Amino acid sequence: MTKTVSFKFSGFCGDIIHYMANVKACVEAMDAKAEIYIWMDRPGLSYEGARHPYGGVMVNQYAFDMLKPLLLRQSYVNKVEQWTGQEIQVDVDKIRESQVGMPHGHLGHWLGIEFPDMQADLTKPWLSIGLEGYSQKSTRYILINRTSRFQNPLISYFFMEKYRDHLMFCGTEEERDAFAKEWHFAFELQILKVANFFELAAWIACCKFFIGNQSMCFAIAEALKVPRILELCPYAQNIHPCGPHAHYFQFQKGLVYLVDKLDKEL
């Protein structure tokens, strides 16, 4: 019989993806598998004025249905269910009652501060994608994601038009339209459409490289350790890329340099 450890989460999908590094470290040390219980429809605000597509809650039914297939594909996960009061062994939500540094510091360290035995090596991947049967056509694409939250106002993406032939946006149509309109692109920016976050992760796993701000999409790129570039938010830098292929910028010169560098090298 498989030994299991149960965890209760609330948090935005990106937070949960980062927490999975700690879950993986914990259950693998115990030769066990994880049972994940997600607290649904819990109100959540990142900062005043932030707009989130889930309408003021951290995980709604749509988000749960999108996230579940990705979590279940991980070898260390046995179950993913909605939390409705079930008895659990590890209440991850204790970090919301503890002084772990939220919303500052490094999101990937918050669980390890509250639960020292769950500290993880964040330089190593904690999500994996079996790509058998998946098209490799995404290998030519630069994937870009930019949400309306955690933006860096010092940054311009006008120069990205020269990559138009292999540039694809991943995110909502509203986010894609806002991105293309802000930078006055004279071409139709392709948008990636997926059935769930496992399919999104499969595309990210195969992309030429990924550019994004502090979002769920970047959390997937970080967990997979694909070549990635993070747009640092100057007022809430709580994501710190680490390990292989990790890049980041806060100023325009950094973005332009890194995109050109990766486009030539990869």
TORMARFI-353887 format. One line per 4 residues: number of its first residue (from 1); their letters; for each residue x, y, z of N, C-alpha, C. Coordinates in Angstrom, 3 decimals, padded with zeros to 6 digits. Each point is the difference from the previous one (the first is absolute). Layout:
! TORMARFI-353887
NUM) a) X:Y:Z:X:Y:Z:X:Y:Z; ...
! end
This chain:
! TORMARFI-353887
1) mtkt) 000.842:-001.193:000.000:-000.842:001.193:000.000:000.875:001.241:000.000; -000.328:000.948:-000.868:000.791:001.219:-000.133:-000.172:000.900:001.215; 001.104:000.438:000.569:-000.040:000.951:001.103:-000.307:001.383:-000.560; -000.905:000.737:000.647:-000.391:001.317:-000.494:000.122:001.041:001.103
5) vsfk) 000.179:001.244:-000.435:-000.007:001.156:000.893:-000.967:001.008:-000.598; -000.919:000.508:000.814:-001.014:000.924:-000.509:000.381:001.447:000.308; -000.273:000.876:-000.974:000.322:001.425:000.098:-001.233:000.812:-000.354; -000.253:001.062:000.763:-001.082:000.931:-000.327:000.603:001.313:-000.476
9) fsgf) -000.493:000.484:-001.134:000.473:001.236:-000.601:-001.129:001.003:-000.155; 000.319:001.262:000.136:-000.713:001.050:-000.727:001.089:000.852:-000.616; -000.369:000.825:-000.938:000.997:000.803:-000.701:-000.344:000.033:-001.468; 000.519:001.006:-000.683:-000.174:000.058:-001.441:000.740:-001.173:-000.640
13) cgdi) -000.352:-000.324:-001.238:000.578:-001.176:-000.652:001.518:000.078:-000.065; 000.535:001.192:-000.250:001.443:000.154:-000.031:000.642:-000.318:001.336; -000.647:000.429:001.080:000.510:-000.315:001.340:000.040:-001.509:000.206; -001.080:-000.670:-000.360:-000.088:-001.442:000.199:001.097:-000.720:-000.787
17) ihym) 000.245:000.451:-001.218:001.059:-000.623:-000.797:001.353:000.165:000.684; 000.281:001.168:000.558:001.251:000.177:000.741:000.042:-000.899:001.236; -001.127:-000.137:000.708:-000.032:-000.830:001.211:000.289:-001.469:-000.310; -000.275:-000.422:-001.245:000.200:-001.412:-000.338:001.461:-000.416:000.111
21) anvk) 000.932:000.939:-000.069:001.411:-000.343:000.226:000.188:-000.533:001.407; -000.649:000.638:000.970:000.096:-000.437:001.392:-000.718:-001.321:000.221; -001.148:-000.152:-000.655:-000.743:-001.258:000.100:000.846:-001.150:-000.533; 000.612:000.205:-001.149:000.827:-001.041:-000.607:001.147:-000.388:000.930
25) acve) 000.688:000.996:000.562:001.119:-000.287:000.896:-000.462:-000.783:001.219; -001.166:000.361:000.531:-000.522:-000.630:001.209:-000.350:-001.468:-000.243; -000.817:-000.256:-001.030:-000.482:-001.376:-000.182:001.107:-000.922:-000.513; 000.908:000.525:-000.799:001.081:-000.859:-000.479:000.938:-000.390:001.135
29) amda) 000.202:000.897:000.962:000.820:-000.343:001.165:-000.651:-001.079:000.849; -001.332:-000.090:-000.067:-000.743:-000.975:000.792:-000.385:-001.239:-000.809; 000.441:-000.039:-001.264:-000.380:-001.099:-000.897:-001.529:-000.135:-000.035; -000.642:001.149:-000.219:-001.463:000.043:000.016:-000.494:000.764:-001.224
33) kaei) -001.309:000.128:-000.091:-000.609:000.820:-001.032:-000.947:001.006:000.639; -000.248:001.079:-000.732:-000.776:001.112:000.545:-001.475:-000.103:-000.367; -000.826:000.337:000.964:-001.415:000.232:-000.246:-000.245:001.493:000.180; -000.444:000.654:-001.074:-000.150:001.454:-000.012:-001.473:000.362:000.156
37) yiwm) -000.289:000.856:000.980:-001.362:000.507:000.210:000.040:001.520:-000.133; -000.825:000.539:-000.904:000.024:001.424:-000.308:-001.255:000.668:000.538; 000.217:001.060:000.766:-001.080:000.793:000.589:-000.568:000.888:-001.096; -001.259:-000.237:-000.353:-000.622:000.680:-001.127:-000.597:001.342:000.397
41) drpg) -000.013:000.912:-000.954:-000.744:001.271:000.089:000.397:000.842:001.209; 001.227:-000.158:000.457:000.458:000.820:001.120:000.401:001.375:-000.537; -000.552:001.084:000.586:000.365:001.342:-000.481:001.499:000.226:000.100; 000.527:000.723:-000.990:001.429:000.274:000.015:000.315:001.276:-000.764
45) lsye) 000.807:000.843:000.589:000.460:001.225:-000.644:001.517:000.024:000.023; 000.604:000.307:-001.134:001.457:000.104:-000.028:000.446:001.397:000.412; -000.659:001.031:-000.520:000.258:001.368:000.420:-001.158:000.860:-000.489; -000.152:001.177:000.558:-001.123:000.859:-000.331:000.014:000.354:-001.491
49) garh) -001.137:-000.183:-000.642:-000.134:000.325:-001.408:000.287:-001.146:-000.944; 000.516:-001.108:000.505:000.313:-001.138:-000.859:-001.282:-000.652:-000.498; -000.033:-000.347:-001.280:-001.144:-000.687:-000.593:000.412:-001.424:-000.352; -000.768:-000.958:000.495:000.318:-001.400:-000.273:-001.157:-000.625:-000.758
53) pygg) 000.283:-000.852:-000.999:-001.084:-000.564:-000.818:-000.957:-000.899:000.766; 000.355:-000.430:001.231:-000.897:-000.874:000.756:-000.970:000.779:000.876; 000.005:001.317:-000.123:-001.038:000.806:000.617:000.076:000.128:001.504; 001.180:000.211:000.541:000.125:000.268:001.425:000.211:-001.210:000.881
57) vmvn) -000.003:-001.201:-000.581:000.314:-001.199:000.772:001.291:-000.601:-000.553; 000.661:-000.813:000.818:001.293:-000.534:-000.418:-000.138:-001.200:-000.933; -000.921:-000.915:000.308:-000.262:-001.151:-000.885:-001.507:-000.193:-000.093; -000.525:000.167:-001.216:-001.407:-000.315:-000.228:-000.098:-001.343:-000.733
61) qyaf) -001.197:-000.381:-000.386:-000.169:-001.313:-000.626:000.788:-000.094:-001.302; -000.025:001.066:-000.791:000.753:-000.008:-001.262:001.485:-000.217:000.270; 000.561:000.733:000.946:001.428:-000.124:000.305:000.332:-001.407:000.496; -000.856:-000.551:000.843:000.226:-001.363:000.510:000.020:-001.004:-001.144
65) dmlk) -000.970:000.104:-000.897:-000.087:-000.935:-001.118:001.202:000.136:-000.935; 000.532:001.193:-000.134:001.165:000.213:-000.857:001.283:-000.518:000.656; 000.104:000.171:001.314:001.227:-000.351:000.718:000.118:-001.493:000.292; -001.109:-000.641:000.282:000.012:-001.395:000.452:000.755:-000.942:-000.948
69) plll) -000.214:000.061:-001.318:000.727:-000.941:-000.879:001.519:000.148:000.087; 000.494:001.203:000.182:001.443:000.204:000.115:000.530:-000.619:001.285; -000.685:000.200:001.105:000.472:-000.546:001.269:-000.057:-001.525:000.000; -001.056:-000.556:-000.574:-000.140:-001.458:-000.004:001.044:-000.694:-000.870
73) rqsy) 000.593:000.708:-000.941:001.019:-000.608:-000.849:001.356:-000.110:000.694; 000.113:000.566:001.200:001.271:-000.073:000.708:000.110:-001.332:000.725; 001.146:-000.634:-000.101:000.180:-001.345:000.540:-000.155:-000.059:001.513; 000.176:001.119:000.672:-000.057:000.027:001.461:-001.379:000.390:000.526
77) vnkv) -000.979:000.149:-000.893:-001.364:000.397:000.398:-000.945:-001.172:-000.219; -000.768:-000.311:001.031:-000.934:-001.121:-000.043:-001.444:000.446:-000.188; -000.313:001.209:000.477:-001.396:000.442:-000.005:-000.049:001.525:000.009; -000.994:000.570:-000.716:-000.269:001.442:000.038:-001.507:000.174:000.144
81) eqwt) -000.420:000.589:001.116:-001.429:000.185:000.261:-000.256:001.380:000.583; -001.250:000.380:000.017:-000.400:001.231:000.660:-000.092:-000.256:001.503; 000.454:000.980:000.779:-000.059:-000.144:001.447:-001.368:000.437:000.501; -000.701:-000.939:000.655:-001.333:000.280:000.547:-000.051:-000.351:001.483
85) gqei) 001.136:000.106:000.644:000.065:-000.292:001.427:000.690:-001.301:000.335; 000.545:-000.705:-000.997:000.684:-001.265:000.265:001.170:000.220:000.966; 000.270:-001.011:000.803:001.157:000.051:000.895:001.272:-000.099:-000.835; 000.946:000.873:000.278:001.249:000.014:-000.766:001.180:-000.022:000.972
89) qvdv) 001.163:-000.318:-000.551:001.201:-000.093:000.836:000.846:001.268:-000.017; 000.074:000.663:-001.151:000.816:001.215:-000.114:-000.881:001.132:-000.487; -000.208:000.987:000.868:-000.814:001.160:-000.355:000.933:001.103:-000.505; 000.166:000.048:-001.306:000.895:000.983:-000.608:-000.459:001.424:000.284
93) dkir) -001.289:000.186:000.255:-000.526:001.339:000.237:000.516:000.630:001.286; 000.725:-000.741:000.804:000.605:000.592:001.191:000.973:001.116:-000.347; 000.540:-000.015:-001.220:000.925:001.071:-000.372:-000.710:001.345:-000.062; -001.330:-000.014:-000.147:-000.754:001.245:-000.042:-000.224:000.574:001.391
97) esqv) 000.321:-000.774:001.022:-000.136:000.459:001.383:001.359:000.196:000.655; 001.062:-000.227:-000.747:001.352:000.036:000.534:000.801:001.098:-000.687; 001.085:000.417:000.628:000.831:001.065:-000.555:001.082:-000.599:-000.893; -000.442:-000.459:-001.184:000.940:-000.612:-000.942:000.516:001.011:-001.019
101) gmph) -000.485:001.234:000.088:000.450:001.046:-000.910:-001.005:000.399:-001.053; -001.152:-000.676:-000.054:-001.008:000.353:-001.000:-000.372:001.475:000.129; -000.135:000.712:-001.107:000.117:-000.432:-001.395:001.403:000.200:-000.587; 000.991:000.165:000.865:001.351:000.277:-000.474:000.881:-001.249:000.142
105) ghlg) 001.281:000.157:-000.268:000.904:-001.135:000.056:-000.144:-000.856:-001.244; 000.141:-001.298:000.144:-000.096:-000.935:-001.121:-001.127:-000.972:000.280; -000.997:000.010:-000.872:-001.165:-000.869:000.177:000.429:-001.452:000.192; 001.057:-000.412:-000.683:000.465:-001.364:000.110:000.583:-000.360:001.349
109) hwlg) 000.251:001.003:000.852:000.563:-000.252:001.328:-001.054:000.026:001.106; -001.190:000.513:-000.281:-000.977:000.213:001.063:-000.355:-001.287:000.727; -000.255:-001.070:-000.731:-000.352:-001.260:000.665:001.166:-000.547:000.802; 001.210:000.134:-000.531:001.168:-000.510:000.702:000.311:000.740:001.286
113) iefp) -000.466:001.254:000.095:000.177:000.751:001.247:-000.931:-000.546:001.077; -001.243:-000.243:-000.355:-000.982:-000.510:000.952:000.186:-001.494:000.263; 000.385:-000.742:-001.045:000.176:-001.454:000.110:001.434:-000.340:-000.409; 000.956:000.071:000.896:001.406:-000.223:-000.377:000.263:-001.345:-000.661
117) dmqa) -000.791:-001.013:000.353:000.214:-001.315:-000.605:-000.555:-000.083:-001.420; -000.571:001.090:-000.502:-000.501:000.040:-001.367:000.868:000.877:-000.904; 001.139:000.453:000.475:000.868:000.816:-000.842:000.455:-000.801:-001.209; 000.028:000.673:-001.153:000.267:-000.694:-001.267:001.181:000.646:-000.717
121) dltk) 000.625:-000.772:-000.857:001.044:000.512:-000.881:-000.678:000.628:-001.212; -000.113:001.311:000.008:-000.749:000.700:-001.034:000.789:000.167:-001.290; 001.228:-000.489:-000.039:000.761:000.022:-001.249:-000.360:-001.168:-000.897; -000.748:-000.970:000.519:-000.359:-001.193:-000.765:-001.483:000.037:-000.381
125) pwls) -000.372:-000.586:-001.142:-001.411:-000.012:-000.407:-000.865:-000.733:001.018; -001.228:000.474:000.163:-000.949:-000.734:000.850:-001.294:-000.334:-000.756; -000.109:000.443:-001.231:-001.052:-000.488:-000.891:000.670:-000.732:-001.150; -000.660:-001.039:-000.486:000.505:-000.714:-001.173:-001.173:-000.258:-000.935
129) igle) 000.304:-000.018:-001.294:-001.021:-000.178:-001.022:000.437:-001.131:-000.914; -000.766:-001.095:-000.036:000.264:-001.045:-000.974:-000.533:000.439:-001.349; 000.883:000.202:-000.961:-000.402:000.624:-001.255:-000.317:-001.005:-001.105; -000.120:-001.284:000.355:-000.323:-001.002:-001.006:-001.335:000.357:-000.679
133) gysq) 000.032:000.029:-001.314:-001.222:000.298:-000.736:-000.284:001.473:-000.154; 000.811:000.868:000.614:-000.200:001.436:-000.126:000.786:000.535:-001.179; -000.613:000.927:-000.710:000.680:000.626:-001.131:001.176:000.823:000.501; 001.088:-000.041:-000.748:001.174:000.787:000.347:000.010:001.334:-000.742
137) kstr) -001.119:000.382:-000.610:-000.016:001.231:-000.776:000.247:001.233:000.875; -000.193:-000.119:001.308:000.201:001.159:000.872:001.471:000.348:000.177; 000.916:-000.866:-000.440:001.417:000.261:000.224:000.486:001.244:-000.731; -000.710:000.458:-000.994:000.437:001.186:-000.722:-000.540:001.286:000.615
141) yili) -000.896:-000.110:000.961:-000.682:001.184:000.516:000.671:000.597:001.232; 000.035:001.326:000.005:000.221:000.746:001.232:-001.381:000.203:000.617; -000.215:-000.532:001.178:-001.276:000.195:000.698:000.117:001.191:000.933; -001.006:000.851:-000.012:000.011:001.173:000.864:-001.320:000.092:000.738
145) nrts) 000.075:000.392:001.265:-001.192:000.186:000.828:000.178:001.280:000.797; -001.023:000.824:000.021:000.047:001.202:000.847:-001.397:000.265:000.529; -000.155:-000.145:001.302:-001.284:000.255:000.638:-000.120:001.484:000.316; -001.182:000.405:000.439:-000.200:001.399:000.409:000.561:000.260:001.393
149) rfqn) 000.454:-001.058:000.667:000.532:000.122:001.362:001.525:-000.116:-000.032; 000.650:000.617:000.978:001.452:-000.109:000.170:000.764:000.423:-001.258; -000.452:001.082:-000.618:000.701:000.513:-001.163:001.114:000.959:000.405; 000.993:000.080:-000.846:001.089:000.955:000.173:-000.261:001.185:-000.934
153) plis) -000.324:001.180:000.531:-000.357:001.140:-000.858:001.179:000.573:-000.772; 001.217:-000.461:000.271:001.189:000.502:-000.694:000.250:-000.708:-001.328; -000.808:-001.008:-000.305:000.309:-000.909:-001.103:-000.866:000.275:-001.222; 000.624:-000.096:-001.171:-000.696:000.079:-001.283:000.274:-001.278:-000.794
157) yffm) -001.057:-000.516:-000.627:000.137:-001.185:-000.840:-000.143:000.339:-001.485; 000.135:001.275:-000.382:-000.127:000.384:-001.400:000.942:-000.804:-000.889; 001.198:-000.237:000.478:001.027:-000.649:-000.827:-000.337:-001.448:-000.329; -000.969:-000.594:000.693:-000.320:-001.409:-000.228:-000.650:-000.252:-001.360
161) ekyr) -000.395:001.070:-000.692:-000.636:-000.193:-001.300:000.935:-000.707:-000.979; 001.295:000.163:000.171:000.916:-000.640:-000.948:000.051:-001.521:000.168; -000.584:-000.508:001.088:-000.066:-001.450:000.225:-001.373:-000.563:-000.373; -000.755:000.757:-000.755:-001.408:-000.297:-000.267:-000.231:-001.392:-000.571
165) dhlm) 000.945:-000.509:-000.785:-000.220:-001.283:-000.671:000.044:-001.190:000.952; 000.596:000.188:001.163:000.020:-001.119:000.953:-000.277:000.481:001.428; -000.959:000.922:000.089:-000.430:000.523:001.294:-001.444:-000.433:000.254; -000.258:-000.546:001.170:-001.356:-000.412:000.355:-000.301:000.404:001.436
169) fcgt) -001.201:000.516:000.220:-000.424:000.436:001.332:-000.723:-001.142:000.690; 000.318:-000.238:001.274:-000.785:-000.951:000.795:-000.622:000.764:001.166; -001.277:-000.164:000.161:-000.776:000.740:000.982:-001.411:000.152:-000.514; -000.765:000.890:000.605:-001.375:000.202:-000.439:-000.027:000.879:-001.246
173) eeer) -001.109:-000.065:-000.732:-000.141:000.858:-001.174:000.024:001.467:000.406; -000.578:000.332:001.146:000.018:001.376:000.487:001.435:000.473:000.230; 000.830:-000.865:000.577:001.404:000.346:000.239:000.746:000.152:-001.320; -000.248:-000.902:-000.959:000.650:000.081:-001.311:-000.373:001.300:-000.698
177) dafa) -001.314:000.334:000.013:-000.466:001.198:-000.687:000.590:001.260:000.631; 000.076:000.018:001.330:000.571:001.155:000.692:001.485:000.146:-000.320; 000.696:-001.118:-000.060:001.435:000.008:-000.301:000.241:000.522:-001.416; -000.724:-000.538:-000.974:000.187:000.412:-001.392:-000.388:001.461:-000.214
181) kewh) -001.057:000.440:000.685:-000.453:001.382:-000.152:000.993:000.975:000.619; 000.537:-000.350:001.166:000.925:000.915:000.681:001.253:000.246:-000.817; 000.454:-001.043:-000.712:001.256:000.140:-000.743:-000.237:000.203:-001.495; -001.273:000.241:-000.384:-000.341:000.387:-001.372:000.593:-000.952:-001.038
185) fafe) -000.121:-001.282:000.264:000.518:-000.965:-000.958:-000.779:000.097:-001.313; 000.729:000.019:-001.105:-000.624:000.087:-001.317:-000.240:-001.394:-000.581; -000.099:-000.993:000.860:-000.279:-001.361:-000.440:-000.911:-000.649:001.040; -000.654:-001.076:-000.393:-000.879:-000.698:000.932:000.836:-000.946:000.857
189) lqil) 000.069:000.287:001.277:000.789:-000.805:000.925:-000.737:-001.311:000.266; 000.641:-001.106:-000.338:-000.609:-001.309:000.227:-000.224:-000.229:001.493; -001.073:-000.705:000.313:-000.262:-000.354:001.388:-000.077:-001.521:000.119; 000.583:-000.522:001.046:-000.020:-001.433:000.266:-001.299:-000.356:000.715
193) kvan) -000.726:-000.963:-000.534:-001.237:-000.448:000.622:000.174:-001.446:000.446; -000.284:-000.263:001.253:000.188:-001.326:000.570:-001.245:-000.419:000.764; -000.134:-001.317:000.192:-001.151:-000.539:000.724:000.208:000.059:001.509; 001.262:-000.010:000.432:000.299:000.010:001.433:001.460:000.389:000.189
197) ffel) 000.428:000.111:001.268:001.360:000.459:000.272:001.052:-001.083:-000.267; -000.419:-001.253:-000.126:000.967:-001.003:-000.442:000.404:000.270:-001.438; -000.970:000.290:-000.857:000.329:000.325:-001.381:000.841:001.270:-000.077; -000.323:000.994:000.817:000.812:001.211:000.064:001.432:-000.342:000.381
201) aawi) 000.168:-000.843:001.009:001.337:-000.383:000.447:000.751:-000.751:-001.091; -000.712:-000.811:-000.784:000.645:-000.740:-001.086:000.553:000.957:-001.048; -000.738:001.044:-000.305:000.491:001.002:-000.949:001.190:000.761:000.593; -000.103:000.379:001.253:001.111:000.714:000.632:001.246:-000.883:000.027
205) acck) -000.189:-001.282:000.268:001.136:-000.923:000.060:000.736:-000.088:-001.331; -000.705:000.241:-001.110:000.589:-000.158:-001.327:000.379:001.318:-000.661; -000.322:001.134:000.614:000.204:001.270:-000.681:001.488:000.320:-000.157; 000.297:000.910:-000.913:001.380:000.444:-000.177:000.475:000.662:001.282
209) ffig) -000.759:000.975:000.493:000.172:000.521:001.345:-001.255:000.753:000.399; -000.100:000.324:001.271:-001.215:000.578:000.587:000.328:001.362:000.610; -000.903:000.965:-000.208:000.097:001.319:000.623:-001.292:000.243:000.770; 000.091:000.463:001.228:-001.220:000.283:000.740:000.238:000.823:001.237
213) nqsm) -001.086:000.574:000.513:000.097:000.677:001.296:-000.381:-000.997:001.094; -000.172:000.477:001.217:-000.186:-000.881:001.161:-001.418:-000.578:-000.027; -000.145:-001.125:-000.686:-001.312:-000.552:-000.302:000.014:-001.507:000.140; -001.180:-000.589:-000.193:-000.107:-001.455:000.006:000.797:-000.621:-001.139
217) cfai) -000.031:000.641:-001.166:000.750:-000.538:-001.138:001.488:-000.019:000.299; 000.514:001.065:000.625:001.425:-000.020:000.331:000.291:-001.052:001.063; -000.929:-000.219:000.918:000.199:-001.045:001.007:000.217:-001.358:-000.663; -000.758:-000.281:-001.068:000.180:-001.258:-000.723:001.370:-000.036:-000.658
221) aeal) 000.385:001.092:-000.643:001.319:000.052:-000.645:001.116:-000.195:001.017; -000.163:000.592:001.168:001.006:-000.141:001.062:000.041:-001.439:000.513; -001.157:-000.612:000.164:-000.052:-001.374:000.504:000.591:-000.993:-000.989; -000.109:000.303:-001.300:000.550:-000.868:-001.030:001.466:000.293:-000.298
225) kvpr) 000.469:001.197:000.412:001.375:000.466:-000.246:000.300:000.137:-001.496; -000.992:000.432:-000.779:000.243:000.301:-001.404:000.752:001.323:-000.087; 000.640:000.317:-001.125:000.593:001.334:-000.159:-001.079:001.062:000.190; 000.197:000.910:000.919:-001.063:000.913:000.400:000.572:001.353:000.408
229) ilel) -000.816:001.029:-000.193:000.372:001.368:000.335:-001.143:000.592:000.809; 000.301:000.475:001.191:-001.023:000.554:000.886:000.044:001.521:000.000; -001.164:000.606:-000.204:-000.183:001.439:000.195:-000.202:000.255:001.494; 000.991:000.581:000.633:-000.081:000.263:001.439:-000.924:001.173:000.280
233) cpya) -000.880:-000.185:000.948:-000.897:001.066:000.447:000.733:000.840:001.048; 000.194:001.282:-000.221:000.829:000.791:000.911:-000.577:000.169:001.401; -001.311:-000.192:000.169:-000.598:000.223:001.315:-000.384:-001.292:000.708; 000.218:-001.164:-000.612:-000.343:-001.267:000.661:000.817:-001.122:-000.617
237) qnih) 001.286:000.003:000.243:000.875:-001.016:-000.591:000.019:-001.243:000.888; -001.047:-000.815:-000.134:-000.068:-001.203:000.822:000.203:-001.282:-000.798; 000.489:000.137:-001.231:000.392:-001.148:-000.810:001.464:000.191:-000.384; 000.821:-001.020:000.225:001.425:000.091:-000.304:000.404:-001.229:-000.805
241) pcgp) 000.143:000.131:-001.323:000.401:-001.150:-000.819:001.344:-000.552:000.469; 000.108:-001.306:-000.001:001.265:-000.615:000.403:000.174:-001.318:-000.728; 001.244:-000.453:-000.071:000.287:-001.248:-000.674:000.289:000.205:-001.472; -000.030:-001.058:-000.793:000.359:000.078:-001.412:-000.896:000.951:-000.790
245) hahy) 000.605:000.718:-000.922:-000.719:000.826:-000.986:-000.818:001.126:000.629; 000.384:000.465:001.194:-000.769:001.034:000.700:000.521:001.386:-000.372; -000.894:000.872:-000.472:000.358:001.373:-000.359:-001.086:000.944:000.522; 000.355:001.246:000.193:-000.939:000.976:000.538:000.463:001.397:-000.393
249) fqfq) -000.935:000.954:000.037:000.348:001.384:-000.318:-000.915:000.938:000.769; 000.488:001.197:000.234:-000.815:001.067:000.582:000.009:001.240:-000.884; 001.007:000.083:-000.874:000.127:001.163:-000.875:-000.043:-000.441:-001.459; -000.317:000.944:-000.875:-000.167:-000.290:-001.419:001.235:-000.649:-000.618
253) kglv) 001.170:000.475:000.351:001.215:-000.547:-000.600:000.154:-001.487:000.307; -000.460:-000.410:001.177:000.073:-001.412:000.358:-000.920:-000.848:-000.852; -001.219:000.472:-000.229:-000.958:-000.738:-000.819:000.517:-000.153:-001.427; 000.407:001.106:-000.603:000.459:-000.044:-001.393:001.214:-000.916:-000.140
257) ylvd) 000.943:000.116:000.925:001.206:-000.822:-000.054:-000.328:-001.483:000.125; -000.844:-000.349:000.957:-000.286:-001.413:000.257:-000.804:-000.644:-001.122; -000.982:000.718:-000.552:-000.776:-000.564:-001.105:000.910:-000.249:-001.197; 000.854:000.958:-000.318:000.913:-000.156:-001.126:000.977:-001.157:000.250
261) kldk) 000.503:-000.091:001.221:000.952:-001.044:000.365:-000.619:-001.389:-000.163; -001.192:-000.208:000.578:-000.612:-001.321:-000.058:-000.467:-000.345:-001.418; -000.473:001.013:-000.743:-000.456:-000.273:-001.365:001.164:-000.477:-000.860; 001.196:000.500:000.236:001.161:-000.400:-000.792:000.583:-001.339:000.479
265) el) -000.082:-000.240:001.303:000.666:-001.181:000.554:-000.826:-001.281:-000.124; -001.320:000.129:000.023:-000.856:-001.191:000.104:-000.565:-000.423:-001.356
! end
